Amino acid sequence: MVLLGYALMGKGFAYLGFPPLYAGEIAFLIGIIVAVRTGAFIGTLATLPAVLLLVLMALVFARTLPFFGLYGFDALRDSVIVIYGGFAFIVAALLLENANRVNTLVRHYGIMLATLPAIFMGLLFTKYWGEYIPRLFGPVPIVDVGPSQVGTHLAGMMVFALIGYRSVSLAWISTWLATFALVVVTNRGATLAVVLPVTLAMLVLGKFRLMLTTLLAGTAILAVLFALESTFSDYEAEDTRNSFERPLSAHQIFKNIEGIIGDSDPRDEGNKQWRLNWWDVIINDTIHGPNFWTGRGFGLNLADADGFAGTGDPRNPRPPTRSPHSAHMTVLARVGVPGLILWAFVLLSWFGMVMKSLLTARLRGHEQWVGLFLFIGCYAAAVIINASFDVVLEGPMQGIWFWCLFGFGVGSVMIYRAQTCNEYHW
């Protein structure tokens, strides 16, 4: 229910609770109690990714505690990029306690596909009529859904459907495409987070004809819309440095695709250059600077400290931010080079473990397990792709989702390895 709340309401759901304990923190504390009661909590450490994650969490905690007195809850808030990894151990422990919960999770995820129209409307209202959405809890509207998180779930839902876990109708596919169009015109990183995992899933599943048909049909539809738009309207490029204000049009889709594969209109490159400049500062401060070993810890507002709190354009000021729009750069800035290396090992070992299990299941003819590992791996990959270009794991909307997927992967792999017969009956 918590994960569904984040998917449907975004930041609006994140502010439910009693400050400083919001929905995510309440779920985290209750989850720890439940996981300990399973008696399987220690068993979750039987895989390399879980051990590395625990070490990384200890390192982050060590770089958070000294700054708590100076920055207060800001230090704890910044540390959740890794500390939310506790959700991975909670989910893995629950799966080890009862392996049938794998089936339960897959079955209940079907609810996400049914809520796609609501996700589409949430993104549409947030983009065009956000100021009219009531603010009942905290400083944000009760529904505040961003294209980044929507892109992640679009990837997960489409892979889920491609595997065959749930049949979908033409109306559902049309809604998915309409939602994807909103994502494409707004966020290039989220576009990659949809395209790359879905393409990988098609390749693994051998759906080459479907992939080619989709590519040709999409190109044809976009070309027709572009021609109609050029004929019946006077499109004029705008200085849209705020990506969320980019118009929904075929021209804007073309511009964003051009920006992904190469250089685009300089007026749309402000966000990209802003990130690159900030990342250069972080690299010079850590890899080539005084904070190589320890980083600057948690609690310091990196945007203020590095002089990147705004875009420099008074017409389009950037909303307040604390992190450099890349989870990898956040880890580097706050924990230093050793932390970044450990972070890389956590991700690589987890993806390697899941992909190895996928290949093993395919060789043994366990196609249901192949589908499960493909779904988990592609979903998590969508989050990481997003996290490479945006503030993603630093917040609960996608951070909790990612670490739950991480734990889902760990628990599922352990269950699969423990089977003693050639065929596993779900």
C-alpha positions as CSV (number, residue, x, y, z in Angstrom):
1,M,0.0,0.0,0.0
2,V,2.9,2.3,0.7
3,L,4.5,1.6,-2.6
4,L,1.2,2.1,-4.4
5,G,0.7,5.4,-2.5
6,Y,4.1,6.7,-3.8
7,A,3.3,5.7,-7.3
8,L,-0.1,7.3,-7.4
9,M,0.4,10.4,-5.3
10,G,4.1,11.0,-5.4
11,K,5.4,13.7,-3.1
12,G,1.9,14.2,-1.8
13,F,2.0,10.8,-0.2
14,A,5.5,11.3,1.1
15,Y,4.3,14.1,3.3
16,L,1.6,12.0,5.0
17,G,2.5,11.4,8.7
18,F,3.7,13.2,11.8
19,P,6.8,15.2,11.2
20,P,9.6,14.2,11.3
21,L,8.0,10.7,10.9
22,Y,6.4,10.5,7.5
23,A,4.9,7.5,5.7
24,G,8.2,6.2,4.6
25,E,9.8,6.4,8.0
26,I,6.8,4.9,9.7
27,A,6.8,2.0,7.3
28,F,10.6,1.6,7.8
29,L,10.3,1.3,11.6
30,I,7.4,-1.1,11.5
31,G,9.1,-3.1,8.8
32,I,12.2,-3.6,11.0
33,I,10.1,-5.0,13.8
34,V,8.3,-7.3,11.4
35,A,11.6,-8.5,9.8
36,V,13.2,-9.2,13.2
37,R,10.1,-11.2,14.2
38,T,10.5,-13.5,11.1
39,G,13.7,-14.9,12.5
40,A,15.2,-14.8,9.0
41,F,16.9,-11.4,9.2
42,I,20.4,-12.8,9.6
43,G,19.8,-15.2,6.7
44,T,19.5,-12.3,4.3
45,L,23.2,-11.8,4.6
46,A,24.0,-15.0,2.7
47,T,24.6,-13.1,-0.5
48,L,27.4,-10.8,-1.5
49,P,25.2,-7.8,-2.5
50,A,23.5,-7.9,0.9
51,V,26.8,-8.0,2.8
52,L,28.3,-5.1,0.7
53,L,25.1,-3.1,1.3
54,L,25.3,-3.6,5.0
55,V,28.9,-2.4,5.0
56,L,27.9,0.6,2.9
57,M,25.1,1.4,5.3
58,A,27.6,1.3,8.2
59,L,29.9,3.7,6.4
60,V,27.1,6.1,5.6
61,F,26.0,6.0,9.3
62,A,29.5,6.7,10.4
63,R,29.6,9.8,8.1
64,T,26.1,10.9,9.3
65,L,26.4,10.6,13.1
66,P,29.1,13.3,13.5
67,F,27.1,15.9,11.6
68,F,23.7,15.2,13.4
69,G,24.5,17.8,16.1
70,L,25.3,20.4,13.5
71,Y,22.6,19.8,10.9
72,G,20.0,17.9,12.8
73,F,17.4,16.0,10.8
74,D,18.9,17.3,7.5
75,A,21.8,14.8,8.1
76,L,19.3,11.9,8.5
77,R,17.3,13.1,5.5
78,D,20.4,13.1,3.3
79,S,21.6,9.7,4.5
80,V,18.4,7.9,3.3
81,I,20.0,7.5,-0.2
82,V,21.6,4.4,1.4
83,I,20.0,3.9,4.8
84,Y,16.7,3.2,3.0
85,G,18.6,0.0,2.0
86,G,17.1,-1.4,5.2
87,F,13.9,-2.0,3.2
88,A,15.9,-4.5,1.1
89,F,16.6,-6.6,4.3
90,I,12.9,-6.3,5.3
91,V,11.6,-7.6,2.0
92,A,14.2,-10.4,1.8
93,A,13.5,-11.6,5.3
94,L,9.8,-11.8,4.6
95,L,10.5,-13.8,1.5
96,L,12.8,-16.2,3.3
97,E,10.2,-16.7,6.0
98,N,7.6,-17.8,3.4
99,A,8.7,-18.4,-0.2
100,N,5.0,-18.3,-1.4
101,R,5.2,-14.5,-0.9
102,V,7.0,-14.3,-4.2
103,N,3.7,-15.3,-5.8
104,T,1.9,-12.9,-3.7
105,L,4.1,-10.0,-4.7
106,V,3.8,-10.8,-8.4
107,R,0.0,-11.2,-8.1
108,H,-0.4,-7.9,-6.3
109,Y,1.7,-6.0,-8.7
110,G,-1.1,-6.5,-11.2
111,I,-2.8,-3.7,-9.3
112,M,-0.2,-1.3,-10.7
113,L,-1.3,-2.0,-14.2
114,A,-5.0,-1.3,-13.3
115,T,-4.0,2.1,-11.8
116,L,-2.2,3.3,-15.0
117,P,-5.1,5.7,-15.9
118,A,-4.8,7.3,-12.5
119,I,-1.0,7.7,-12.8
120,F,-1.6,9.3,-16.3
121,M,-4.1,11.7,-14.8
122,G,-1.9,12.5,-11.9
123,L,1.0,13.4,-14.2
124,L,-1.3,15.4,-16.4
125,F,-2.7,17.4,-13.6
126,T,0.7,18.0,-12.0
127,K,2.1,19.3,-15.3
128,Y,-0.7,21.6,-16.3
129,W,-2.9,22.3,-13.3
130,G,-0.6,21.8,-10.4
131,E,-1.5,25.1,-8.7
132,Y,-5.1,24.0,-8.5
133,I,-4.4,20.7,-6.6
134,P,-5.2,21.2,-2.9
135,R,-2.4,21.2,-0.3
136,L,-3.6,19.2,2.6
137,F,-0.3,17.8,4.1
138,G,2.9,19.7,3.9
139,P,4.0,22.3,1.3
140,V,3.2,20.2,-1.8
141,P,-0.1,19.3,-3.4
142,I,-1.8,16.1,-2.3
143,V,-1.0,14.7,-5.7
144,D,2.5,15.7,-7.0
145,V,3.6,13.1,-9.5
146,G,6.9,13.7,-11.5
147,P,7.8,12.3,-14.9
148,S,10.9,10.6,-13.4
149,Q,9.0,8.3,-11.1
150,V,6.3,7.7,-13.8
151,G,9.0,6.7,-16.3
152,T,10.3,4.1,-13.8
153,H,6.8,2.6,-13.4
154,L,6.1,2.7,-17.1
155,A,9.1,0.5,-17.6
156,G,8.2,-1.9,-14.9
157,M,4.6,-2.2,-16.0
158,M,5.5,-2.8,-19.7
159,V,8.1,-5.5,-18.8
160,F,5.5,-7.1,-16.6
161,A,3.1,-7.2,-19.5
162,L,5.7,-8.4,-22.0
163,I,6.6,-11.4,-19.8
164,G,2.9,-12.4,-19.8
165,Y,2.1,-11.9,-16.2
166,R,-0.9,-9.9,-17.1
167,S,-2.7,-9.5,-20.5
168,V,-3.4,-5.9,-21.5
169,S,-6.0,-4.4,-23.8
170,L,-5.6,-1.9,-26.6
171,A,-7.0,0.8,-24.4
172,W,-4.3,0.1,-21.8
173,I,-1.5,0.3,-24.4
174,S,-2.9,3.6,-25.6
175,T,-2.9,5.0,-22.1
176,W,0.6,3.7,-21.7
177,L,1.7,5.5,-24.9
178,A,0.0,8.7,-23.9
179,T,1.7,8.7,-20.5
180,F,5.0,7.9,-22.1
181,A,4.5,10.9,-24.5
182,L,4.2,13.1,-21.4
183,V,7.4,11.7,-20.0
184,V,9.3,12.1,-23.3
185,V,8.6,15.8,-23.6
186,T,9.5,16.5,-20.0
187,N,12.4,14.4,-18.9
188,R,15.1,12.9,-21.1
189,G,16.6,10.8,-18.3
190,A,13.2,9.2,-17.6
191,T,12.8,8.5,-21.3
192,L,16.0,6.5,-21.3
193,A,14.7,4.7,-18.1
194,V,11.8,3.5,-20.1
195,V,13.4,2.7,-23.5
196,L,16.5,0.8,-22.3
197,P,14.9,-1.7,-19.9
198,V,11.9,-2.3,-22.2
199,T,14.3,-2.9,-25.1
200,L,16.4,-5.3,-23.0
201,A,13.3,-7.2,-22.0
202,M,12.2,-7.6,-25.6
203,L,15.7,-8.8,-26.6
204,V,15.8,-11.4,-23.8
205,L,12.3,-12.6,-24.5
206,G,13.0,-12.9,-28.2
207,K,10.3,-10.4,-29.2
208,F,12.3,-9.0,-32.2
209,R,9.3,-8.7,-34.5
210,L,7.3,-6.8,-31.8
211,M,10.3,-4.5,-31.2
212,L,10.7,-3.7,-34.9
213,T,6.9,-3.2,-35.3
214,T,6.8,-0.9,-32.3
215,L,9.8,1.1,-33.6
216,L,8.3,1.5,-37.1
217,A,4.8,2.3,-35.8
218,G,6.1,4.9,-33.3
219,T,8.3,6.6,-35.9
220,A,5.4,6.7,-38.4
221,I,3.0,8.2,-35.9
222,L,5.5,10.8,-34.7
223,A,6.3,11.7,-38.3
224,V,2.6,12.2,-39.1
225,L,2.0,14.3,-36.0
226,F,5.1,16.4,-36.8
227,A,3.8,17.0,-40.3
228,L,0.3,18.0,-39.1
229,E,1.8,20.2,-36.5
230,S,4.0,22.0,-39.0
231,T,1.1,22.4,-41.4
232,F,-1.6,23.6,-39.1
233,S,0.3,25.4,-36.3
234,D,3.1,27.9,-36.0
235,Y,5.6,26.1,-33.7
236,E,8.1,28.4,-32.1
237,A,10.9,27.1,-29.9
238,E,10.7,28.4,-26.3
239,D,13.4,29.0,-23.8
240,T,12.2,26.1,-21.6
241,R,15.0,25.7,-19.1
242,N,12.4,24.3,-16.7
243,S,12.0,20.9,-18.3
244,F,8.6,20.4,-16.6
245,E,7.2,23.4,-18.6
246,R,8.1,22.0,-22.0
247,P,5.1,21.8,-24.2
248,L,3.5,18.5,-25.3
249,S,4.1,18.5,-29.0
250,A,5.8,16.4,-31.8
251,H,8.4,19.1,-32.2
252,Q,9.4,18.9,-28.5
253,I,9.5,15.1,-28.7
254,F,11.9,15.4,-31.6
255,K,14.0,17.9,-29.8
256,N,14.3,15.7,-26.7
257,I,15.2,12.6,-28.7
258,E,17.8,14.7,-30.5
259,G,19.1,15.8,-27.1
260,I,19.4,12.2,-26.0
261,I,21.5,11.0,-29.0
262,G,23.4,14.2,-29.5
263,D,23.4,18.0,-29.1
264,S,20.0,19.7,-29.1
265,D,18.8,23.3,-29.1
266,P,21.1,25.3,-26.8
267,R,18.0,26.7,-25.1
268,D,17.2,23.2,-23.9
269,E,20.7,22.4,-22.7
270,G,20.7,24.5,-19.6
271,N,19.8,21.7,-17.2
272,K,22.5,19.4,-18.8
273,Q,25.3,22.0,-18.5
274,W,24.2,22.9,-15.0
275,R,24.6,19.3,-13.9
276,L,28.0,18.9,-15.7
277,N,29.4,22.0,-14.1
278,W,28.3,20.8,-10.6
279,W,29.7,17.3,-11.1
280,D,33.0,18.9,-12.1
281,V,33.1,20.7,-8.8
282,I,32.4,17.5,-6.9
283,I,35.1,15.6,-8.8
284,N,37.7,18.3,-8.2
285,D,36.7,18.3,-4.5
286,T,37.0,14.5,-4.0
287,I,39.0,12.7,-6.7
288,H,41.4,15.6,-7.2
289,G,40.8,17.3,-3.9
290,P,41.0,17.3,-0.1
291,N,37.8,15.1,0.5
292,F,39.1,12.0,-1.4
293,W,38.8,9.6,1.5
294,T,35.8,10.9,3.5
295,G,33.7,13.2,1.4
296,R,31.9,16.0,3.1
297,G,29.4,13.9,5.1
298,F,25.7,14.1,5.4
299,G,23.7,17.2,6.4
300,L,25.6,19.9,4.4
301,N,23.5,21.4,1.6
302,L,25.7,20.6,-1.4
303,A,23.8,23.0,-3.7
304,D,24.5,26.0,-1.3
305,A,28.1,24.9,-0.6
306,D,29.0,24.5,-4.3
307,G,27.1,27.6,-5.5
308,F,24.5,25.7,-7.5
309,A,21.3,26.5,-5.6
310,G,19.8,28.1,-8.8
311,T,20.1,28.1,-12.5
312,G,21.3,31.6,-12.8
313,D,18.2,32.5,-14.8
314,P,15.8,34.8,-12.8
315,R,12.9,33.9,-15.1
316,N,13.2,30.2,-14.4
317,P,14.8,29.8,-10.9
318,R,15.5,26.2,-10.0
319,P,13.5,24.9,-7.0
320,P,15.5,24.4,-3.8
321,T,17.6,21.3,-4.0
322,R,20.3,19.6,-1.9
323,S,21.7,17.0,-4.2
324,P,23.6,17.1,-7.5
325,H,21.0,15.3,-9.7
326,S,23.0,12.0,-9.7
327,A,23.0,9.4,-7.0
328,H,26.5,8.4,-7.9
329,M,27.7,12.0,-7.5
330,T,25.8,12.3,-4.2
331,V,27.6,9.3,-2.8
332,L,31.0,10.6,-4.1
333,A,30.5,14.0,-2.6
334,R,29.3,12.8,0.8
335,V,31.3,9.6,1.3
336,G,34.3,10.1,-0.9
337,V,36.0,7.8,-3.4
338,P,35.9,4.7,-1.1
339,G,32.2,5.1,-0.7
340,L,31.7,5.5,-4.4
341,I,33.7,2.3,-5.1
342,L,31.7,0.4,-2.5
343,W,28.5,1.8,-4.0
344,A,29.5,0.5,-7.4
345,F,30.3,-2.9,-6.0
346,V,26.8,-3.1,-4.4
347,L,25.1,-2.3,-7.7
348,L,27.3,-4.5,-9.9
349,S,27.2,-7.5,-7.6
350,W,23.4,-7.3,-7.3
351,F,22.7,-6.9,-11.0
352,G,25.3,-9.6,-11.7
353,M,23.6,-12.0,-9.2
354,V,20.2,-11.4,-10.7
355,M,21.4,-11.8,-14.3
356,K,23.4,-15.0,-13.4
357,S,20.2,-16.5,-11.9
358,L,18.3,-15.5,-15.0
359,L,20.8,-17.3,-17.3
360,T,20.8,-20.3,-15.0
361,A,17.0,-20.5,-15.0
362,R,16.9,-20.2,-18.8
363,L,19.4,-23.1,-19.2
364,R,17.3,-25.2,-16.8
365,G,14.1,-24.3,-18.6
366,H,12.6,-22.5,-15.6
367,E,10.8,-19.9,-17.7
368,Q,8.7,-18.5,-14.9
369,W,11.9,-17.7,-13.0
370,V,13.4,-16.2,-16.1
371,G,10.5,-13.8,-16.3
372,L,10.7,-13.0,-12.6
373,F,14.4,-12.1,-12.6
374,L,14.0,-10.1,-15.9
375,F,11.1,-8.1,-14.3
376,I,13.1,-7.4,-11.1
377,G,16.3,-6.5,-13.0
378,C,14.7,-4.3,-15.6
379,Y,12.6,-2.5,-13.0
380,A,15.6,-1.8,-10.8
381,A,17.7,-0.7,-13.8
382,A,15.0,1.9,-14.7
383,V,15.4,3.4,-11.2
384,I,19.2,3.5,-11.5
385,I,19.1,5.1,-15.0
386,N,16.8,7.8,-13.6
387,A,19.0,8.2,-10.5
388,S,22.0,8.9,-12.8
389,F,20.4,12.1,-14.0
390,D,18.0,13.2,-11.3
391,V,17.3,13.4,-7.6
392,V,15.8,9.9,-7.2
393,L,17.2,7.7,-4.5
394,E,17.6,10.7,-2.2
395,G,13.8,10.7,-1.8
396,P,11.2,8.0,-0.8
397,M,9.1,8.1,-4.0
398,Q,11.7,6.0,-5.9
399,G,14.2,5.3,-3.2
400,I,12.0,3.0,-1.2
401,W,10.8,1.4,-4.4
402,F,14.4,0.7,-5.5
403,W,15.5,-0.9,-2.2
404,C,12.3,-3.0,-2.0
405,L,13.2,-4.3,-5.5
406,F,16.8,-4.9,-4.3
407,G,15.4,-7.0,-1.5
408,F,13.0,-8.7,-3.8
409,G,15.9,-9.7,-6.0
410,V,18.0,-11.0,-3.1
411,G,15.2,-13.0,-1.6
412,S,14.1,-14.5,-4.9
413,V,17.6,-15.5,-5.9
414,M,18.1,-17.2,-2.5
415,I,14.8,-19.1,-2.8
416,Y,15.6,-20.2,-6.3
417,R,19.1,-21.4,-5.3
418,A,17.5,-23.4,-2.4
419,Q,15.2,-25.4,-4.6
420,T,16.1,-29.1,-4.7
421,C,14.0,-30.3,-7.6
422,N,14.4,-29.6,-11.3
423,E,11.1,-27.9,-11.6
424,Y,9.8,-25.3,-9.2
425,H,6.0,-25.1,-8.9
426,W,4.8,-21.7,-8.2
